[in-house]
Amino acid sequence: MAWYDEAIFYHIYPLGLTGAPKENPYTEPVHRLDTLIPWIAHIKEIGCNAIYIGPLFESVGHGYETTDYKKLDSRLGTNEDLTNYVAECHRQGIRVILDGVFNHTGRDFFAFQDIREKRENSPYRDWYRNVNFWGNNQYNDGFSYENWGGYDLLAKLNQSNPAVRDYICDVVRFWVKEFDIDGIRLDAADVLDFDYMRALRRVAEEVKPQFWLMGEVIHGDYTRWVNEGTLHSVTNYHLHKALYSGHNDHNYFEIAHTVKRLYGMGGDRPDGLKLYNFVDNHDVERIYTKLNNKAHFAPVHVLLYTLPGVPSVYYGSEFGIEGRKERYSDDSLRPALSLADYSDALEKNPCTRLIAALGKARQRIKALSYGDYQELLLTNRQYAFSRNYDGESVLVTVNNDDSDYVMTLPAGNVAEYVGALSGQRVSVAGGHIAVNVKANAGEIWVPVIGEWAEDVSQGASDQEAAEEMAAAGRTGQTVAGETAQDAGSKEPDEGAAQSGNRGGLVPEEPADEKDSAAGPAGGQATGQEEAVKTETPAPADSKAVAEAALKKVFEEGKIAGLQEAILAIMEKNGPITDQMRRDVTENVYHDSLIAWVKSFR
């Protein structure tokens, strides 16, 4: 077990958060990094115990055109400021990893400047890929070179050159010695040379115990990068795409299929592939902007914190702020924020309260960090799974529908479960529990043993936060009460909901994989897809039917009567499958059955 196995990250883009100028004037340092010190207490308060911050070092503009790897960007301050910042994070129990932009440099980097000056006579002429002194570039230097992403501003390093590798490895050693950092996120890791990454891994094991290497990777088989010889983790863009589109399309099959595929990459082991999970970052739109139904903020984040992997929150998204990606600018994704403007967020902002509650739960429930993953229930709009560790089974339930939904789930040999967010207790009978999952919400059900037996009411206000978001989503409101943009609130049709992977950064899966995503493992897709039909709005008289059934049940006080009432209402909505009938008859809990009847539209 390492510190990063239990990490909950807070991601900071410092040039944006501090409001630094877009272009570096290379003047006297301005101590903007110091303004982030008060944020450390906030980060800890919402349950995060690690920070990924960057880029930080001297650069021309956005930070990824490095000028000097050993000098804090003068727009942020001095090296002493960074040393003090990391020390304060450590004092408050928070680890720190930095951005390592080792694929390319800016044109002001000393080696590139030497080539410009001395051309063929420069000792650094082989530090960059495909330098050609018979070519030219957009800056009219009289030579060409390989760039990154089509931008001559970013000159690609020749990573097979031993001198380049030695220099970058010395940079890592310098960062640890000077700033005492705990790891590095490798920018553009999906285009880095593998021998280059192996050299960095050797340095990581040399400089500090449990020094963490995480890479930015978008497509492909993540095990190519995550293994004993290269990186510890990579960015999980596959899950990122599935989390927002799976909610926008009311398609939990896409999310479940993605999780199953990624879990399989790691050998179906909880320690096999621990990916860096996120719902937004400095390169993609804010999750609150992406979601068609803002109420889905709650189930999205319940999944972020409970699915296998290491969760991360991008600064400001805990407040539910918006940020739309523009064609020629990412400025709206990287805004300057004042912490004072959110001083009462934990009391008044439901997004912040939910994130803090999830952070607290994640820290307390070891199964969410180390447990295996087993799918328990799956429809387009409902999803449940367990995380099992050290004899303890934790159940996670989410619902993207506008109505409550009752789930009957296997619960093992304990007597009682408690909702980590709501504080609600549920008894186990016959090895199962029946739980009412609120509309557009989720819950983490923990066996009432040990510390949970002593404190089961901690999350009542957190359930209220989720319900506030659900109410806002149904009325097209943002957290601040403003009307959501029409383009972001239009609901897709149900035909589109079945389409699986669409749009985003992840390419379309091959046809055979997309077909397998149509349902859960075990060949039960047909019955579960039919179960989705019960989500069709009931006929106009269904309310009267429900009221009459409730009156009869309250008079007779019989479980059988409640079950009969539910089946009668279901029949008015459409055909009842064998699985649906079993779900009803296996639910023998009076309060749960009452909630089930009331949940019909």
C-alpha positions in Angstrom: 0.0 0.0 0.0 1.3 3.5 -1.0 0.0 7.0 -0.2 -1.4 7.3 -3.8 -3.6 4.2 -3.3 -5.7 6.3 -1.0 -5.2 9.6 -2.7 -8.0 12.1 -3.5 -6.6 14.7 -5.8 -7.3 18.4 -6.2 -6.1 19.7 -9.6 -4.9 23.3 -9.9 -3.9 25.2 -13.0 -1.9 27.9 -11.1 -1.5 30.5 -13.8 -5.2 30.6 -14.2 -6.3 30.3 -10.6 -3.9 33.1 -9.6 -5.0 35.4 -12.5 -1.4 35.6 -13.9 -0.9 37.5 -17.2 -1.3 35.4 -20.3 2.2 36.3 -21.6 5.3 36.2 -19.5 7.1 39.6 -19.4 10.2 38.1 -17.8 10.3 40.8 -15.2 10.7 40.7 -11.4 8.9 37.8 -9.7 5.3 38.5 -8.5 4.5 36.3 -5.5 1.1 35.0 -6.8 1.8 31.4 -5.6 1.5 32.7 -2.0 -2.1 33.5 -2.6 -2.8 29.7 -3.0 -1.7 28.9 0.6 -5.2 29.7 2.0 -6.6 27.2 -0.5 -4.8 24.3 1.2 -7.1 24.4 4.2 -10.1 24.4 1.8 -8.7 21.5 -0.1 -8.3 19.5 3.1 -11.7 20.5 4.2 -13.4 19.0 1.2 -11.6 15.7 1.8 -8.7 15.9 -0.7 -5.3 14.7 0.5 -3.2 15.3 -2.6 -2.7 18.2 -5.1 -1.7 18.0 -8.7 -0.5 21.5 -9.6 1.1 22.7 -12.8 2.6 23.8 -15.0 4.8 25.9 -12.7 8.1 26.6 -14.3 9.3 29.5 -16.4 7.5 29.6 -19.7 6.3 32.0 -22.4 2.6 31.8 -22.0 0.3 29.0 -21.0 3.1 27.1 -19.2 3.7 24.2 -21.5 6.4 26.0 -23.5 9.1 25.7 -20.9 11.9 28.2 -20.8 13.6 27.0 -17.6 12.9 23.8 -15.8 14.7 24.9 -12.6 13.0 28.3 -12.0 9.4 28.9 -10.9 7.6 31.0 -13.4 8.2 34.6 -12.5 4.5 35.3 -12.8 4.0 33.0 -9.8 7.0 34.0 -7.7 10.4 32.5 -6.7 11.7 29.0 -6.0 11.5 29.8 -2.3 7.8 30.4 -2.7 7.3 26.9 -4.2 9.4 25.3 -1.5 7.3 27.0 1.2 4.1 26.0 -0.6 5.0 22.3 -0.7 6.1 22.5 2.9 2.8 23.9 4.0 0.9 21.3 2.0 2.9 18.6 3.8 2.4 20.2 7.2 -1.4 19.9 6.5 -1.1 16.3 5.4 -1.4 16.9 1.7 1.0 15.4 -1.0 2.0 17.4 -4.0 2.8 16.3 -7.6 3.9 18.7 -10.4 3.5 18.8 -14.1 6.5 17.5 -16.0 6.5 18.9 -19.5 9.3 16.7 -20.8 8.1 16.0 -24.4 9.0 19.4 -25.7 10.3 22.8 -24.7 9.6 26.4 -25.6 11.8 28.3 -28.1 13.3 30.3 -25.3 14.9 27.2 -23.7 18.7 27.5 -23.5 19.4 24.6 -25.9 17.0 25.8 -28.6 18.4 29.3 -28.3 21.9 27.9 -28.7 20.9 26.2 -32.0 19.4 29.4 -33.3 22.7 31.2 -32.6 25.3 28.6 -33.6 23.2 26.4 -36.0 25.3 23.4 -37.1 28.0 24.3 -34.6 25.7 24.1 -31.6 26.4 21.2 -29.2 22.6 20.9 -28.7 21.8 20.4 -32.3 20.8 16.8 -31.5 18.6 17.7 -28.5 15.6 18.1 -30.8 13.9 15.8 -33.2 14.6 16.1 -37.0 16.5 19.4 -37.0 17.1 20.3 -40.6 19.3 23.3 -41.5 18.1 23.2 -45.1 14.5 23.8 -44.0 12.6 26.7 -42.3 9.8 27.3 -39.8 7.0 29.8 -39.2 9.5 32.0 -37.2 11.9 32.1 -40.2 14.9 30.7 -38.2 16.4 29.2 -41.3 16.0 25.6 -40.1 13.1 23.2 -39.4 12.4 20.8 -36.5 9.7 18.5 -35.3 7.1 20.2 -33.2 4.3 18.9 -31.0 0.7 19.2 -32.0 1.6 21.3 -35.1 2.9 24.2 -33.1 6.4 25.5 -33.9 6.2 27.2 -30.5 6.7 23.7 -29.0 9.9 22.1 -30.1 10.0 18.3 -29.6 12.9 17.0 -27.6 15.0 14.1 -29.0 14.2 11.7 -26.2 16.6 9.0 -27.5 19.5 11.3 -27.0 21.3 10.2 -23.8 22.2 13.8 -23.0 18.5 14.8 -23.1 17.6 11.9 -20.8 20.3 12.7 -18.3 19.3 16.4 -18.2 15.6 15.6 -17.6 16.4 13.0 -15.0 18.6 15.6 -13.2 15.6 18.0 -13.4 13.5 15.4 -11.5 16.3 15.0 -8.9 16.5 18.8 -8.5 12.7 19.1 -8.0 12.7 16.5 -5.2 15.8 18.0 -3.5 14.7 21.6 -3.9 10.9 21.4 -3.4 10.4 17.9 -1.8 7.6 17.0 -4.2 5.9 13.6 -4.1 5.4 12.8 -7.8 5.1 14.0 -11.3 2.3 14.1 -13.9 4.0 13.6 -17.3 2.5 15.8 -20.0 1.8 14.2 -23.3 2.8 10.8 -22.0 1.1 9.0 -24.9 3.8 10.4 -27.3 6.8 9.9 -25.0 9.5 7.4 -25.9 9.1 4.2 -23.7 12.8 4.0 -22.9 12.6 7.6 -21.8 9.8 6.8 -19.4 11.7 3.7 -18.1 14.6 6.0 -17.3 12.2 8.4 -15.4 10.8 5.4 -13.5 14.3 4.4 -12.4 14.9 7.9 -11.1 11.5 7.9 -9.4 12.5 4.8 -7.4 15.8 6.4 -6.6 14.8 9.9 -5.3 12.0 9.1 -2.8 10.0 6.2 -1.5 6.6 5.9 -3.2 7.4 8.7 -5.7 4.4 8.6 -8.1 4.6 8.9 -11.9 1.3 9.5 -13.6 1.0 10.2 -17.4 -1.4 12.1 -19.6 -2.8 9.4 -22.0 -6.0 9.7 -23.9 -6.5 6.7 -26.2 -5.3 3.1 -26.3 -4.6 0.2 -24.0 -3.5 1.8 -20.7 -1.4 -1.2 -19.7 1.2 -0.2 -22.3 2.0 2.7 -20.0 1.0 1.4 -16.6 3.3 -1.4 -15.5 6.3 -2.1 -13.3 8.7 -0.6 -15.7 7.1 2.7 -16.8 4.3 4.6 -15.0 2.1 4.0 -11.9 -1.0 5.5 -13.5 -2.4 7.4 -16.4 -5.3 9.8 -17.0 -8.6 7.8 -17.5 -10.1 9.6 -20.5 -12.2 6.5 -21.3 -14.1 6.8 -18.0 -14.2 10.6 -18.3 -16.1 10.3 -21.6 -18.4 7.5 -20.3 -19.4 9.4 -17.1 -20.8 12.5 -18.8 -22.3 10.8 -21.9 -23.7 7.9 -19.9 -25.7 10.5 -18.0 -26.6 12.7 -20.9 -27.9 9.7 -22.9 -29.4 7.9 -19.9 -27.1 5.1 -20.7 -25.5 3.4 -17.7 -24.7 0.5 -20.0 -21.9 2.6 -21.5 -20.4 3.4 -18.1 -20.7 -0.2 -16.8 -19.1 -1.5 -20.0 -16.2 1.0 -19.8 -15.6 0.1 -16.2 -15.7 -3.7 -17.0 -13.3 -3.2 -19.9 -10.8 -1.2 -17.8 -11.0 -3.5 -14.9 -10.3 -6.4 -17.3 -7.2 -4.5 -18.5 -5.8 -4.8 -15.0 -6.5 -8.6 -14.9 -9.8 -8.2 -13.0 -7.8 -7.3 -9.9 -8.4 -4.3 -7.6 -4.6 -3.6 -7.7 -4.2 -4.3 -11.4 -4.8 -0.8 -12.9 -5.3 2.2 -10.7 -6.1 5.0 -13.1 -6.4 8.7 -12.4 -10.2 9.4 -12.7 -11.7 12.8 -13.4 -14.8 14.4 -14.8 -13.1 17.6 -15.9 -9.7 19.3 -16.1 -7.8 22.2 -17.7 -8.3 20.9 -21.2 -12.0 19.8 -21.3 -15.3 21.5 -20.5 -16.4 21.7 -16.9 -18.7 18.9 -15.9 -21.5 21.3 -14.8 -21.4 22.7 -18.3 -21.3 19.3 -20.0 -24.3 17.8 -18.2 -27.7 18.3 -19.9 -29.4 17.8 -16.6 -27.5 19.6 -13.9 -29.0 17.3 -11.2 -26.7 14.6 -12.6 -23.8 16.3 -10.9 -24.6 14.1 -7.9 -24.6 10.6 -9.4 -21.6 11.5 -11.6 -19.5 12.4 -8.6 -20.8 9.4 -6.5 -19.4 7.3 -9.4 -16.2 9.3 -9.6 -15.5 8.6 -5.9 -16.5 5.0 -5.8 -15.4 3.3 -9.0 -12.0 1.7 -9.2 -9.2 4.3 -9.6 -7.9 7.5 -8.0 -10.5 10.4 -8.0 -9.6 14.0 -8.8 -11.5 17.3 -8.6 -10.5 20.2 -10.8 -10.4 23.5 -8.9 -13.7 25.4 -8.8 -15.8 22.4 -10.0 -16.6 21.7 -6.3 -18.5 24.9 -6.5 -20.4 23.8 -9.6 -18.9 26.6 -11.8 -19.3 26.4 -15.6 -16.6 26.5 -18.2 -17.1 26.1 -22.0 -14.2 25.2 -24.3 -13.7 27.7 -27.0 -12.2 27.1 -30.5 -9.1 29.3 -30.0 -9.0 29.7 -26.2 -9.1 27.6 -23.0 -9.3 30.7 -20.8 -12.8 29.9 -19.7 -11.6 26.5 -18.4 -8.9 28.1 -16.4 -10.4 31.1 -14.6 -9.0 33.2 -11.7 -11.0 32.5 -8.5 -11.1 34.2 -5.2 -11.6 31.8 -2.3 -13.3 34.6 -0.3 -16.2 34.4 -2.8 -16.9 30.9 -1.7 -16.3 31.2 2.0 -19.8 29.9 2.8 -19.9 27.2 0.1 -19.8 24.3 2.6 -23.0 25.6 4.2 -24.9 27.0 1.2 -23.6 25.3 -2.0 -24.9 21.7 -2.5 -22.2 20.8 -4.9 -19.5 21.7 -2.4 -21.3 19.8 0.4 -21.6 16.7 -1.7 -17.9 16.7 -2.7 -16.9 17.2 0.9 -19.1 14.3 2.0 -17.8 12.0 -0.7 -14.2 13.0 0.3 -14.9 12.1 3.9 -16.5 8.8 2.9 -13.7 7.8 0.6 -11.1 8.4 3.3 -13.1 6.3 5.8 -14.1 3.4 3.6 -11.0 1.4 2.6 -13.0 -0.8 0.2 -13.3 2.2 -2.1 -9.5 2.4 -2.4 -8.6 -1.3 -2.3 -11.8 -3.3 -2.9 -12.6 -5.4 -5.9 -15.5 -4.5 -8.3 -18.6 -6.5 -8.9 -21.6 -5.3 -10.9 -24.9 -6.0 -9.2 -27.7 -4.3 -11.1 -27.8 -2.4 -14.4 -30.5 -0.7 -16.5 -30.2 2.4 -18.6 -31.0 4.6 -15.6 -30.0 2.6 -12.6 -26.7 1.0 -11.7 -25.3 -0.8 -8.6 -22.1 -2.5 -7.8 -20.1 -3.6 -4.8 -16.5 -3.0 -3.6 -15.3 -5.8 -1.5 -12.3 -5.7 0.8 -11.1 -7.5 3.9 -14.4 -9.2 4.4 -16.4 -6.0 4.0 -18.8 -5.5 1.1 -19.7 -1.8 0.3 -22.6 -1.3 -2.1 -22.9 1.7 -4.4 -26.2 2.7 -6.0 -26.9 5.5 -8.5 -30.0 6.7 -10.4 -30.1 9.1 -13.3 -33.9 9.1 -13.6 -36.2 11.9 -12.3 -38.1 9.4 -10.1 -36.9 7.3 -7.2 -36.1 3.7 -7.8 -36.1 0.7 -5.4 -33.2 -1.8 -5.7 -33.0 -5.2 -4.1 -29.3 -6.1 -3.7 -27.3 -9.0 -2.2 -25.9 -7.8 1.1 -24.0 -10.7 2.7 -24.2 -11.8 6.4 -24.3 -8.5 8.2 -27.5 -7.3 9.9 -27.7 -3.8 8.8 -26.3 -1.2 6.3 -26.1 2.6 6.6 -26.0 5.2 3.9 -22.7 7.1 4.1 -24.3 10.2 2.6 -27.8 10.1 4.1 -27.3 8.3 7.4 -30.2 6.0 6.6 -30.2 2.6 8.1 -31.5 -0.5 6.1 -31.9 -3.9 7.6 -30.7 -7.1 5.9 -33.2 -9.9 5.4 -32.5 -13.2 3.6 -29.1 -11.9 2.6 -30.5 -8.9 0.7 -31.4 -5.3 1.3 -34.0 -3.2 -0.5 -33.0 0.5 -0.8 -34.8 3.4 -2.3 -32.4 5.4 -4.5 -33.5 9.0 -4.8 -34.1 10.6 -8.2 -30.8 11.9 -9.8 -28.8 10.8 -6.8 -26.6 8.0 -5.4 -25.6 6.4 -2.1 -22.8 4.4 -0.6 -24.1 1.6 1.6 -21.7 0.5 4.3 -22.1 -2.4 6.8 -22.9 -1.1 10.3 -19.9 -2.4 12.0 -17.0 -0.7 13.8 -16.9 3.0 13.4 -20.0 3.1 11.3 -22.0 1.7 14.1 -21.0 4.7 16.3 -21.9 7.3 13.7 -24.7 6.7 11.3 -26.3 10.2 11.0 -23.3 12.1 9.8 -24.6 12.5 6.2 -28.1 13.8 6.5 -27.2 17.2 5.3 -25.3 15.6 2.4 -28.5 13.8 1.2 -30.2 17.2 1.4 -27.5 18.6 -0.9 -28.1 15.9 -3.5 -31.9 16.5 -3.3 -31.3 20.3 -3.8 -29.3 19.5 -7.0 -31.9 17.2 -8.2 -34.6 19.8 -7.7 -32.5 22.4 -9.5 -31.9 20.0 -12.4 -35.6 19.4 -12.9 -36.4 23.1 -13.1 -33.4 23.9 -15.4 -31.6 25.9 -12.7 -27.9 26.2 -12.0 -26.6 25.9 -8.4 -26.7 29.7 -8.2 -30.3 29.7 -9.3 -29.7 31.0 -12.9 -31.5 29.5 -15.8 -29.4 26.9 -17.6 -28.6 27.5 -21.3 -31.1 25.9 -23.6 -28.3 24.0 -25.5 -27.2 22.4 -22.3 -30.6 21.4 -20.9 -32.2 19.8 -23.9 -32.9 16.1 -23.2 -31.9 13.6 -25.9 -34.5 11.2 -27.3 -34.6 7.6 -26.0 -33.3 6.3 -29.4 -30.1 8.2 -28.9 -29.8 6.9 -25.4 -29.0 3.4 -26.8 -26.1 4.6 -28.9 -23.3 3.9 -26.4 -20.0 5.7 -27.1 -20.6 8.9 -29.0 -18.5 12.1 -29.4 -15.9 13.2 -26.9 -12.2 12.3 -26.9 -12.6 8.6 -27.0 -13.0 7.1 -30.5 -15.8 4.8 -31.4 -15.3 1.2 -30.2 -15.3 -1.6 -32.8 -18.7 -3.0 -33.6 -18.3 -6.2 -31.5 -17.4 -4.2 -28.4 -20.3 -1.8 -28.9 -22.6 -4.7 -29.2 -21.3 -6.2 -25.9 -22.0 -2.9 -24.3 -25.7 -3.3 -24.9 -26.1 -5.2 -21.7 -24.3 -6.6 -18.7 -22.3 -9.8 -18.6 -24.0 -13.1 -18.3 -26.5 -12.7 -21.2 -29.2 -10.9 -19.2 -29.4 -7.8 -21.3 -32.8 -8.7 -22.7 -34.6 -8.9 -19.4 -33.0 -5.8 -18.1 -33.7 -3.8 -21.2 -37.3 -4.8 -20.9 -37.2 -3.6 -17.3 -36.4 -0.1 -18.6 -39.8 0.0 -20.1 -41.2 0.5 -16.7 -39.7 4.0 -16.8 -42.4 5.0 -19.3 -44.8 7.5 -17.7 -47.8 5.7 -16.2 -51.3 6.4 -17.6 -53.3 9.2 -16.2 -55.2 7.0 -13.7 -52.0 5.4 -12.2 -52.0 7.9 -9.3 -55.6 6.8 -8.5 -54.6 3.2 -8.7 -51.6 3.8 -6.4 -53.8 5.6 -3.9 -56.4 2.9 -3.9 -53.7 0.2 -3.5 -52.1 2.1 -0.6 -55.5 2.4 1.2 -56.1 -1.3 0.9 -52.6 -2.1 2.1 -52.7 0.1 5.1 -56.0 -1.5 6.0 -54.8 -5.0 5.6 -51.2 -4.4 6.7 -49.9 -7.2 4.5 -46.6 -7.3 2.5 -48.4 -9.4 -0.1 -50.9 -6.6 -0.7 -48.1 -4.1 -1.3 -46.4 -6.5 -3.8 -49.8 -7.0 -5.5 -50.3 -3.3 -5.8 -46.9 -2.7 -7.4 -47.4 -5.5 -9.9 -50.9 -4.0 -10.8 -49.3 -0.6 -11.5 -46.5 -2.2 -13.5 -49.0 -4.0 -15.7 -50.6 -0.7 -16.7 -47.1 0.5 -17.8 -46.3 -2.5 -20.0 -45.4 -6.1 -20.0 -43.9 -7.6 -16.8 -40.8 -9.8 -17.2 -39.9 -12.6 -14.9 -37.0 -10.6 -13.6 -39.3 -7.7 -12.7 -41.7 -10.1 -10.9 -38.8 -11.6 -8.9 -37.6 -8.1 -7.9 -41.1 -7.4 -6.5 -41.7 -10.7 -4.7 -38.2 -10.7 -3.2 -38.7 -7.3 -1.6 -40.3 -8.1 1.8 -39.7 -4.7 3.4 -42.7 -2.7 4.3 -41.2 0.8 4.1 -39.3 0.0 0.9 -42.5 -1.3 -0.8 -44.4 1.8 0.3 -41.7 4.0 -1.3 -41.8 1.9 -4.4 -45.5 2.4 -4.9 -45.1 6.2 -4.4 -42.2 6.3 -6.9 -44.5 5.6 -9.9 -45.2 8.6 -12.0 
